[in-house]
Each structure stands twice: as C-alpha cells, then as structure tokens.
Amino acid sequence: FSDPDATLKIMDEYNKETVADIVKAQTDEDGSVKVDKVLEKISQFFPSVVPVITVGDIAGSKPEEVISFLNVAVEEIFASKVNDLENKAKADGRAPGSLARSANYISLVSMDNAWSDHLQAMENLKENVYLRKYQDLDPADEYKRESLDMFEGLLDKMRLNTIYSLWQSLTPAAAVVQTA
C-alpha cells in the first residue's frame, strides 16, 4: 500500500471481484441474471457508474457478459475519477496520488474494523465450539473448519467495505443513493 500505482491496482482488482460477486449472487440456477437486482447492487457499491448503464445494456446477457460489461464501465469511471483528482491536484499545486492515499486510509480503517469484529467472532467460536462434542463432532476439527470459513469471510468483508466506502467518497454528496 505504499506505492500509489500498486494501491490503485489493488482497488481495480477489488472492483472486479465485487462486480463478479454481485452478478453471481444475482444469477439464477438456470443462468439468467436478475438485471434489476444487479443494477440495484451496482448503485449501492458503485453509485457513479449507474448513470452510464441501463437495463438494456445487460438484459438477456449471460453472467460472464454482464460481468465483463460492468467491469469495463467501472474501470472507465474509476480511471476518470483518478485522472480528475490528479489534474485537480496539479492545478491546485498539491501532491499527486490523493485517491491512492484515500484508498489506503479507507482500506486500513476497513481492515482494522473487520479484524476487530473477526477477533470477537473467533473468541465466540472458541467459547461455543466445545458444544459440538454433544453432536458427536470433533470440536478441534469444527473449530478449524469454521475458523477458515470466518477468515475467508473476513477477507470479503474487508474488500466490500473498502470498495463501498471508497466509491461513496468519490460520489458527490447530492448524488449518493440513500438506502434504507
């Protein structure tokens, strides 16, 4: 996270993983994509992208095509935001890389919060896993399995929180979509 270009590359990867997760979560078993639900989730995580995509852009497409289309839209908007902020920094005589610094800060805060929650959840798991022996399950094996699942969830939570917060910070206050 010390190199601005590396940070922006990580954010690009996070963007792509998040788009893929959204589309996969809104794809039926028959392979049809719930377009309205995808756009709803995209508007939550990537509010600046919503004005440039329509239902018609992705309706009837296969999940991979939807992911590809949305990734291009997200990538273009993200690159535009990076360029706008870099140009504004140059014009104001400030150091470049403000978006990367913001992404670093947001990532660290997200990691810190998610890690604290994870440690509490691990403590709860440790206190409760011994009850598995009454189900004829090995508590040690159950602890290993569940702790791995929780760790994988931790990584997803950090990524999702980072992307959500970063894109909210890139969206003008009046344009932020309010969700209940």
Phi, psi and chi 1 to 4 in degrees:
 res  aa     phi    psi   chi1   chi2   chi3   chi4
   1 PHE       -    3.6  -77.9  116.1      -      -
   2 SER   -83.9  -26.8   62.1      -      -      -
   3 ASP   -92.8  121.8  176.2   33.1      -      -
   4 PRO   -55.8  -40.5  -23.2   31.5      -      -
   5 ASP   -65.3  -39.5  -69.5  -26.7      -      -
   6 ALA   -65.3  -39.4      -      -      -      -
   7 THR   -62.5  -45.4  -62.5      -      -      -
   8 LEU   -66.3  -32.5  -65.8  176.7      -      -
   9 LYS   -66.8  -41.4 -175.5  176.3  179.8 -170.6
  10 ILE   -63.0  -42.7  -69.1  169.0      -      -
  11 MET   -63.1  -36.9  -67.0  -55.7  113.0      -
  12 ASP   -63.4  -43.1 -174.9   51.2      -      -
  13 GLU   -64.1  -42.5  -69.6  170.7   15.3      -
  14 TYR   -60.3  -42.8  -80.7    9.0      -      -
  15 ASN   -56.9  -49.6  -73.0  -20.9      -      -
  16 LYS   -63.6  -42.8  -71.1  176.1 -178.6  172.2
  17 GLU   -63.7  -38.6  -70.3  175.1   30.4      -
  18 THR   -68.5  -43.0  -57.2      -      -      -
  19 VAL   -59.9  -46.5  166.0      -      -      -
  20 ALA   -61.2  -42.2      -      -      -      -
  21 ASP   -62.6  -41.8  -74.5   -9.6      -      -
  22 ILE   -62.0  -48.7  -70.9  169.6      -      -
  23 VAL   -65.9  -43.9  174.0      -      -      -
  24 LYS   -62.3  -38.4  -71.8  174.9 -174.0  170.1
  25 ALA   -69.3  -22.1      -      -      -      -
  26 GLN  -109.9   26.9  -59.9  -54.9  -32.5      -
  27 THR  -112.1  127.7  -60.0      -      -      -
  28 ASP   -73.1  168.0  -68.7  -32.2      -      -
  29 GLU   -61.2  -29.1  -71.1  179.7   14.9      -
  30 ASP   -81.3    1.1   65.4   -2.4      -      -
  31 GLY    91.6    1.6      -      -      -      -
  32 SER   -83.8  139.3   61.7      -      -      -
  33 VAL   -94.6  131.1  178.0      -      -      -
  34 LYS   -80.5   90.4  -61.2  178.6 -146.2  164.6
  35 VAL   -58.4  -46.3  175.2      -      -      -
  36 ASP   -60.3  -41.6  -68.8  -23.0      -      -
  37 LYS   -67.6  -39.1  -67.0  -70.7 -172.0 -178.9
  38 VAL   -61.4  -48.1  166.8      -      -      -
  39 LEU   -63.9  -35.1  -68.6  178.9      -      -
  40 GLU   -62.7  -45.6 -178.9 -179.0  -37.2      -
  41 LYS   -69.6  -38.7  -76.7  -65.1 -177.4 -174.0
  42 ILE   -61.4  -39.4  -69.4  -65.6      -      -
  43 SER   -66.2  -28.6   72.8      -      -      -
  44 GLN   -73.7  -45.8  -71.7  175.1  -13.2      -
  45 PHE   -88.2  -31.4  -78.4   91.7      -      -
  46 PHE  -131.6   65.7  -52.7  101.0      -      -
  47 PRO   -59.4  -29.7   12.0  -19.9      -      -
  48 SER   -72.4  -14.7  -58.1      -      -      -
  49 VAL   -85.9  -27.1  175.5      -      -      -
  50 VAL   -55.6  -40.9  174.0      -      -      -
  51 PRO   -64.0  -17.7  -22.2   31.6      -      -
  52 VAL  -102.1    1.0  -60.7      -      -      -
  53 ILE  -125.8  151.4   55.8  176.1      -      -
  54 THR  -130.8  167.1   64.9      -      -      -
  55 VAL   -57.6  -40.5  171.6      -      -      -
  56 GLY   -62.9  -25.6      -      -      -      -
  57 ASP   -66.1  -30.9  -67.1  -29.6      -      -
  58 ILE  -121.8   -8.1   58.3  176.5      -      -
  59 ALA   -61.7  135.2      -      -      -      -
  60 GLY    77.8    1.2      -      -      -      -
  61 SER   -86.9  155.9  -60.7      -      -      -
  62 LYS   -72.7  155.7  -64.7  177.6 -176.4  173.2
  63 PRO   -52.7  -41.8  -25.9   32.9      -      -
  64 GLU   -64.1  -36.7  -57.8   81.0   27.8      -
  65 GLU   -68.5  -39.4  -65.1  167.2  -19.4      -
  66 VAL   -64.2  -45.4  173.4      -      -      -
  67 ILE   -59.3  -46.3  -68.7  169.3      -      -
  68 SER   -61.7  -46.7  179.3      -      -      -
  69 PHE   -61.7  -47.6  178.2   82.8      -      -
  70 LEU   -66.2  -37.2  -67.4  174.3      -      -
  71 ASN   -61.5  -40.3  -82.7  -26.4      -      -
  72 VAL   -63.6  -45.6  168.4      -      -      -
  73 ALA   -62.0  -46.1      -      -      -      -
  74 VAL   -63.7  -44.1  167.4      -      -      -
  75 GLU   -62.0  -42.8 -163.8  172.7  -52.5      -
  76 GLU   -66.0  -43.6  -72.7  177.8    2.4      -
  77 ILE   -66.3  -42.2  -62.7  -66.2      -      -
  78 PHE   -62.1  -46.5 -168.5   70.1      -      -
  79 ALA   -61.1  -39.1      -      -      -      -
  80 SER   -63.3  -42.8  171.8      -      -      -
  81 LYS   -63.8  -43.0  -64.5  -73.2 -174.6 -177.3
  82 VAL   -59.8  -48.5  169.7      -      -      -
  83 ASN   -62.8  -42.7  -71.6  -25.6      -      -
  84 ASP   -60.2  -45.4  -70.9  -10.7      -      -
  85 LEU   -68.5  -36.6  -70.8  171.6      -      -
  86 GLU   -65.2  -45.2  -68.5  -62.1  -44.8      -
  87 ASN   -63.8  -40.1  -68.6  -23.5      -      -
  88 LYS   -65.4  -40.0 -170.2  170.8 -172.0  -46.3
  89 ALA   -63.4  -43.7      -      -      -      -
  90 LYS   -62.2  -44.8  -76.6  179.8 -172.6  176.0
  91 ALA   -63.5  -34.0      -      -      -      -
  92 ASP   -88.5   -2.8  -65.6  -15.3      -      -
  93 GLY    75.7   22.9      -      -      -      -
  94 ARG   -98.6  164.5  -68.5 -178.0  -75.5  120.4
  95 ALA   -68.0  142.8      -      -      -      -
  96 PRO   -72.0  170.2   25.4  -31.3      -      -
  97 GLY    89.3   21.5      -      -      -      -
  98 SER   -65.6  -35.7   64.1      -      -      -
  99 LEU   -67.3  -39.5 -177.0   57.5      -      -
 100 ALA   -64.2  -41.3      -      -      -      -
 101 ARG   -64.1  -42.1  -74.1 -169.5  -57.0  -83.0
 102 SER   -62.4  -43.5  -66.1      -      -      -
 103 ALA   -62.2  -40.9      -      -      -      -
 104 ASN   -60.0  -48.2  -79.2  -19.1      -      -
 105 TYR   -61.7  -48.0  176.7   77.1      -      -
 106 ILE   -61.7  -41.4  -70.3  168.4      -      -
 107 SER   -61.6  -46.2  -64.9      -      -      -
 108 LEU   -64.6  -40.8  -69.5  172.2      -      -
 109 VAL   -64.8  -43.8  168.9      -      -      -
 110 SER   -61.6  -43.7  -65.8      -      -      -
 111 MET   -63.3  -43.5  -73.6  178.6 -168.8      -
 112 ASP   -62.2  -47.0 -175.0   48.7      -      -
 113 ASN   -65.1  -44.9  -69.4  -21.9      -      -
 114 ALA   -66.1  -38.4      -      -      -      -
 115 TRP   -64.8  -41.9 -176.2 -110.9      -      -
 116 SER   -60.8  -45.1  -64.0      -      -      -
 117 ASP   -63.2  -39.6  -67.4  -14.5      -      -
 118 HIS   -64.1  -43.5  177.4   72.1      -      -
 119 LEU   -62.1  -39.5  -69.6  177.1      -      -
 120 GLN   -65.9  -42.1 -177.7   60.4   51.9      -
 121 ALA   -64.3  -38.0      -      -      -      -
 122 MET   -65.4  -38.9  -70.1  -62.7  -68.2      -
 123 GLU   -64.0  -42.3 -173.3   63.8   30.3      -
 124 ASN   -63.0  -41.3  -67.1  -19.8      -      -
 125 LEU   -61.8  -44.8  175.9   61.3      -      -
 126 LYS   -59.5  -39.7 -175.0  172.6   76.8  172.8
 127 GLU   -72.0  -27.6  -68.6  174.0    4.8      -
 128 ASN  -104.3  -15.5  -66.2  -43.9      -      -
 129 VAL   -67.9  -24.8   75.5      -      -      -
 130 TYR   -63.0  -21.1   76.9   91.0      -      -
 131 LEU   -68.5  -16.4  -64.5  173.5      -      -
 132 ARG   -65.7  -23.8  -54.2  -66.0  165.8   81.7
 133 LYS   -64.1  -24.7   67.7 -178.5  173.2 -173.8
 134 TYR   -75.2  -13.3  -63.3  114.5      -      -
 135 GLN  -100.1   15.0  -64.2  174.3  -41.2      -
 136 ASP    59.0   36.4  -68.4  -32.1      -      -
 137 LEU  -114.0  149.3  -60.2  171.4      -      -
 138 ASP   -78.6  115.0 -178.2   17.7      -      -
 139 PRO   -57.2  -36.7  -24.5   33.0      -      -
 140 ALA   -65.9  -44.9      -      -      -      -
 141 ASP   -63.7  -41.9  -71.4  -18.2      -      -
 142 GLU   -63.9  -40.3  -69.4  -61.9  -56.9      -
 143 TYR   -62.9  -45.7 -178.3   80.9      -      -
 144 LYS   -60.4  -46.9  -71.9  176.7 -166.8  174.5
 145 ARG   -64.2  -49.6 -174.7 -177.0   56.2   73.6
 146 GLU   -68.8  -35.0  -73.0 -167.5   37.4      -
 147 SER   -68.1  -35.5   61.5      -      -      -
 148 LEU   -65.2  -44.4  177.1   61.1      -      -
 149 ASP   -59.1  -42.2  -69.8  -14.7      -      -
 150 MET   -66.2  -37.4  -70.8  169.9   61.6      -
 151 PHE   -66.7  -42.7 -176.8   73.7      -      -
 152 GLU   -62.0  -38.1  -70.4  169.5   -7.6      -
 153 GLY   -65.4  -34.0      -      -      -      -
 154 LEU   -61.7  -45.7  166.1   71.6      -      -
 155 LEU   -61.8  -42.8  -62.8  176.5      -      -
 156 ASP   -64.2  -41.9  -72.7  -19.2      -      -
 157 LYS   -62.5  -42.9 -177.6  177.6 -179.9  179.5
 158 MET   -62.6  -43.9  -72.5 -171.7  -65.4      -
 159 ARG   -63.6  -49.6  174.0  179.5   49.4   87.2
 160 LEU   -63.2  -43.1  -67.3  170.9      -      -
 161 ASN   -64.5  -38.9  -72.2  -14.7      -      -
 162 THR   -64.2  -49.2  -62.6      -      -      -
 163 ILE   -63.5  -45.4  -70.3  -57.9      -      -
 164 TYR   -58.2  -50.9  179.0   82.3      -      -
 165 SER   -66.2  -41.0  -62.6      -      -      -
 166 LEU   -62.4  -47.3  179.8   63.6      -      -
 167 TRP   -69.6  -30.8  -81.7   84.0      -      -
 168 GLN   -65.3  -36.6  -65.0  -55.5  -47.3      -
 169 SER   -71.2  -22.0   74.8      -      -      -
 170 LEU   -85.9  -11.8  -65.9  174.2      -      -
 171 THR   -97.5  128.5  -54.7      -      -      -
 172 PRO   -54.3  144.5  -20.2   29.0      -      -
 173 ALA   -53.1  -40.6      -      -      -      -
 174 ALA   -69.3  -22.7      -      -      -      -
 175 ALA   -93.5   -7.6      -      -      -      -
 176 VAL   -66.3  128.2  173.4      -      -      -
 177 VAL   -78.1  125.7  177.0      -      -      -
 178 GLN   -87.6  130.9  -62.8  -65.2  -38.3      -
 179 THR  -119.2  146.4   57.8      -      -      -
 180 ALA   -88.0      -      -      -      -      -
